[in-house]
């Protein structure tokens, strides 16, 4: 028996919800960005966002974005903060 809190994510529901949001935003000429920090960059959830139509993924953690690029998830990435001077080469 596991003794700590867990979050269970239904990936199909997440994909459908994102698809609905992307469609509704597109009707108003709004491009949606999926913030992945909330799920700690979990690749399965990020893939559900992407497959649901969210082509721009964002995080305040460079490692999240680097990992997704390596997995081929996402078309565009946004860093949600100003990088430190030492991080600029990684961001570029």
LUMMAR-228021 format. One record per residue (C-alpha): x, y, z; residue in three letters; residue number from 1. Coordinates in steps of 0.5 Angstrom, whole numbers. Last residue first. Example, Ala and Ser with C-alpha at 12.3 -4.5 7.8 and 13.67 -1.06 7.14 Angstrom:
<atoms>
atom c1: 27&c2: -2&c3: 14&nunu: SER&dolo: 2
atom c1: 25&c2: -9&c3: 16&nunu: ALA&dolo: 1
</atoms>
This chain:
<atoms>
atom c1: 38&c2: 60&c3: -56&nunu: UNK&dolo: 92
atom c1: 36&c2: 58&c3: -49&nunu: UNK&dolo: 91
atom c1: 42&c2: 54&c3: -47&nunu: UNK&dolo: 90
atom c1: 47&c2: 59&c3: -49&nunu: UNK&dolo: 89
atom c1: 43&c2: 64&c3: -45&nunu: UNK&dolo: 88
atom c1: 43&c2: 60&c3: -39&nunu: UNK&dolo: 87
atom c1: 49&c2: 63&c3: -35&nunu: UNK&dolo: 86
atom c1: 46&c2: 70&c3: -36&nunu: UNK&dolo: 85
atom c1: 40&c2: 67&c3: -32&nunu: UNK&dolo: 84
atom c1: 34&c2: 66&c3: -37&nunu: UNK&dolo: 83
atom c1: 28&c2: 71&c3: -36&nunu: UNK&dolo: 82
atom c1: 22&c2: 67&c3: -35&nunu: UNK&dolo: 81
atom c1: 16&c2: 63&c3: -38&nunu: UNK&dolo: 80
atom c1: 21&c2: 60&c3: -43&nunu: UNK&dolo: 79
atom c1: 17&c2: 58&c3: -49&nunu: UNK&dolo: 78
atom c1: 18&c2: 52&c3: -54&nunu: UNK&dolo: 77
atom c1: 15&c2: 51&c3: -61&nunu: UNK&dolo: 76
atom c1: 14&c2: 45&c3: -65&nunu: UNK&dolo: 75
atom c1: 12&c2: 40&c3: -59&nunu: UNK&dolo: 74
atom c1: 14&c2: 33&c3: -57&nunu: UNK&dolo: 73
atom c1: 20&c2: 30&c3: -61&nunu: UNK&dolo: 72
atom c1: 23&c2: 26&c3: -55&nunu: UNK&dolo: 71
atom c1: 29&c2: 31&c3: -55&nunu: UNK&dolo: 70
atom c1: 25&c2: 37&c3: -56&nunu: UNK&dolo: 69
atom c1: 21&c2: 35&c3: -50&nunu: UNK&dolo: 68
atom c1: 27&c2: 34&c3: -45&nunu: UNK&dolo: 67
atom c1: 30&c2: 41&c3: -47&nunu: UNK&dolo: 66
atom c1: 24&c2: 44&c3: -45&nunu: UNK&dolo: 65
atom c1: 23&c2: 41&c3: -39&nunu: UNK&dolo: 64
atom c1: 31&c2: 42&c3: -37&nunu: UNK&dolo: 63
atom c1: 30&c2: 50&c3: -39&nunu: UNK&dolo: 62
atom c1: 25&c2: 50&c3: -33&nunu: UNK&dolo: 61
atom c1: 20&c2: 56&c3: -33&nunu: UNK&dolo: 60
atom c1: 16&c2: 52&c3: -38&nunu: UNK&dolo: 59
atom c1: 12&c2: 53&c3: -44&nunu: UNK&dolo: 58
atom c1: 9&c2: 48&c3: -50&nunu: UNK&dolo: 57
atom c1: 7&c2: 51&c3: -57&nunu: UNK&dolo: 56
atom c1: 3&c2: 46&c3: -61&nunu: UNK&dolo: 55
atom c1: -3&c2: 45&c3: -57&nunu: UNK&dolo: 54
atom c1: -7&c2: 41&c3: -62&nunu: UNK&dolo: 53
atom c1: -9&c2: 35&c3: -57&nunu: UNK&dolo: 52
atom c1: -3&c2: 31&c3: -60&nunu: UNK&dolo: 51
atom c1: 1&c2: 36&c3: -57&nunu: UNK&dolo: 50
atom c1: -3&c2: 37&c3: -50&nunu: UNK&dolo: 49
atom c1: -3&c2: 29&c3: -50&nunu: UNK&dolo: 48
atom c1: 5&c2: 29&c3: -51&nunu: UNK&dolo: 47
atom c1: 6&c2: 34&c3: -45&nunu: UNK&dolo: 46
atom c1: 2&c2: 29&c3: -41&nunu: UNK&dolo: 45
atom c1: 6&c2: 23&c3: -43&nunu: UNK&dolo: 44
atom c1: 13&c2: 27&c3: -42&nunu: UNK&dolo: 43
atom c1: 12&c2: 29&c3: -35&nunu: UNK&dolo: 42
atom c1: 14&c2: 36&c3: -35&nunu: UNK&dolo: 41
atom c1: 13&c2: 37&c3: -28&nunu: UNK&dolo: 40
atom c1: 6&c2: 37&c3: -29&nunu: UNK&dolo: 39
atom c1: 5&c2: 44&c3: -27&nunu: UNK&dolo: 38
atom c1: 11&c2: 46&c3: -31&nunu: UNK&dolo: 37
atom c1: 8&c2: 44&c3: -37&nunu: UNK&dolo: 36
atom c1: 4&c2: 50&c3: -39&nunu: UNK&dolo: 35
atom c1: 1&c2: 49&c3: -46&nunu: UNK&dolo: 34
atom c1: 0&c2: 55&c3: -50&nunu: UNK&dolo: 33
atom c1: -6&c2: 57&c3: -54&nunu: UNK&dolo: 32
atom c1: -6&c2: 61&c3: -60&nunu: UNK&dolo: 31
atom c1: -12&c2: 66&c3: -60&nunu: UNK&dolo: 30
atom c1: -16&c2: 67&c3: -67&nunu: UNK&dolo: 29
atom c1: -23&c2: 67&c3: -63&nunu: UNK&dolo: 28
atom c1: -25&c2: 61&c3: -67&nunu: UNK&dolo: 27
atom c1: -18&c2: 58&c3: -65&nunu: UNK&dolo: 26
atom c1: -19&c2: 59&c3: -58&nunu: UNK&dolo: 25
atom c1: -25&c2: 54&c3: -58&nunu: UNK&dolo: 24
atom c1: -21&c2: 49&c3: -62&nunu: UNK&dolo: 23
atom c1: -15&c2: 49&c3: -58&nunu: UNK&dolo: 22
atom c1: -20&c2: 49&c3: -52&nunu: UNK&dolo: 21
atom c1: -23&c2: 43&c3: -54&nunu: UNK&dolo: 20
atom c1: -17&c2: 39&c3: -57&nunu: UNK&dolo: 19
atom c1: -14&c2: 41&c3: -50&nunu: UNK&dolo: 18
atom c1: -20&c2: 37&c3: -46&nunu: UNK&dolo: 17
atom c1: -20&c2: 31&c3: -51&nunu: UNK&dolo: 16
atom c1: -12&c2: 30&c3: -50&nunu: UNK&dolo: 15
atom c1: -13&c2: 31&c3: -42&nunu: UNK&dolo: 14
atom c1: -19&c2: 26&c3: -42&nunu: UNK&dolo: 13
atom c1: -15&c2: 21&c3: -46&nunu: UNK&dolo: 12
atom c1: -9&c2: 22&c3: -41&nunu: UNK&dolo: 11
atom c1: -13&c2: 21&c3: -35&nunu: UNK&dolo: 10
atom c1: -9&c2: 23&c3: -30&nunu: UNK&dolo: 9
atom c1: -8&c2: 20&c3: -23&nunu: UNK&dolo: 8
atom c1: -5&c2: 25&c3: -18&nunu: UNK&dolo: 7
atom c1: -2&c2: 21&c3: -12&nunu: UNK&dolo: 6
atom c1: -1&c2: 23&c3: -4&nunu: UNK&dolo: 5
atom c1: 3&c2: 18&c3: 0&nunu: UNK&dolo: 4
atom c1: 3&c2: 12&c3: 3&nunu: UNK&dolo: 3
atom c1: 3&c2: 7&c3: -2&nunu: UNK&dolo: 2
atom c1: 0&c2: 0&c3: 0&nunu: UNK&dolo: 1
</atoms>
